[in-house]
Amino acid sequence: MEQNVTELVTGVSGRSFVNVGLRDGPWSKRQLKIAGTNVYFADQVLDLSDFHLTLRLFRLYAIAKGGRCSLREILAFVYRMQPTQTNSARFHKSARVRAVKLLSRARLLAMKYFDDELDWFCYDYKTRTWALYRGCDAASVRQLHS
């Protein structure tokens, strides 16, 4: 990470842009930007004003270390579920299923509105995390003040 958490939270709150993109490689000119309820990628824009959880998911990836998130991080940030909560096993299973469905819907939106040649929200079985898109290991996060 190139910035401290305070600066990144400012970007997540919608007061400024948060960019996620590759430092090097063929996708370096294509960056994900979040401003308010809009998500921008290359020349495309996706308005998520009616999709609050999906917007939170994109914002989570804007601040995620290396552009990767685990299921626990998704549940904590998107659904505000803390791992110390004492809920039933059935509730936790239901929450995991909801998170995976949200990832699937976000993947479909990204493929529809952004570059469909990218593998969006791909799962890595070794690390048990999801990446924003394949090749996001070298992701850089920086904030542009508007």
SVG drawing of the C-alpha trace seen along z (x, -y; Angstrom):
<svg xmlns="http://www.w3.org/2000/svg" viewBox="-32 -19 37 43">
<polyline fill="none" stroke="black" stroke-width="0.4" points="0.0,0.0 1.3,-3.4 -0.9,-5.4 -2.1,-5.2 -5.5,-4.0 -6.9,-7.5 -6.2,-8.7 -7.8,-5.5 -10.9,-5.9 -11.3,-9.4 -11.4,-7.9 -13.9,-5.3 -16.3,-7.8 -16.9,-9.3 -15.3,-12.7 -12.5,-11.9 -11.5,-9.4 -9.9,-6.1 -7.9,-4.4 -7.1,-0.8 -4.9,0.3 -1.8,2.2 1.5,0.6 2.9,2.3 1.6,4.4 -1.0,4.2 -3.8,3.0 -1.9,0.1 -3.9,-2.5 -7.2,-0.9 -7.9,-1.8 -10.9,-1.4 -12.1,-4.7 -14.8,-5.2 -16.4,-8.6 -19.6,-8.8 -21.9,-6.1 -20.2,-5.8 -17.6,-3.2 -15.4,-4.1 -13.2,-1.7 -11.4,-2.9 -14.1,-5.0 -17.1,-3.2 -19.2,-4.2 -21.4,-2.2 -23.9,-3.9 -24.4,-1.8 -26.7,-4.3 -29.4,-1.5 -26.9,1.2 -25.4,0.3 -23.9,3.6 -22.3,3.9 -20.9,0.4 -19.4,1.4 -17.8,4.4 -16.1,2.3 -15.0,-0.1 -13.6,2.7 -11.4,3.7 -10.3,0.1 -8.7,0.3 -7.8,4.0 -4.1,4.9 -2.9,6.3 -6.4,6.1 -7.5,9.3 -10.1,10.0 -11.0,13.0 -14.5,14.0 -14.1,12.8 -13.0,9.4 -16.0,9.2 -18.4,10.1 -16.9,7.6 -16.8,4.7 -19.9,5.2 -22.3,6.8 -20.7,5.3 -20.4,8.8 -17.7,9.1 -16.0,12.5 -16.6,12.5 -20.4,12.4 -22.1,15.3 -24.5,16.5 -25.6,19.9 -23.8,22.0 -26.8,21.7 -26.6,17.9 -22.9,17.9 -23.5,20.4 -26.3,18.1 -24.0,15.1 -21.3,16.9 -23.8,17.8 -25.0,14.2 -21.4,12.9 -20.7,15.4 -23.9,14.4 -22.9,10.7 -19.5,11.5 -21.2,13.3 -23.6,10.4 -20.7,7.9 -18.8,10.1 -21.7,10.0 -22.1,6.2 -18.4,5.7 -18.4,8.0 -21.4,6.2 -20.3,2.6 -16.6,2.9 -14.0,5.0 -15.5,8.4 -12.1,9.8 -10.9,9.5 -11.6,12.2 -13.4,10.1 -13.7,11.2 -11.7,14.4 -11.2,16.8 -7.7,18.2 -8.0,21.6 -4.5,21.5 -5.0,18.2 -8.8,18.6 -9.3,15.0 -11.0,13.2 -9.1,10.7 -10.7,7.7 -9.5,9.2 -6.9,11.7 -3.4,10.1 -4.4,7.8 -1.5,9.0 0.6,6.0 -2.3,3.5 -1.5,0.1 -3.9,-2.1 -3.6,-5.8 -6.0,-8.6 -6.7,-11.6 -8.3,-14.6 -11.2,-16.1"/>
</svg>
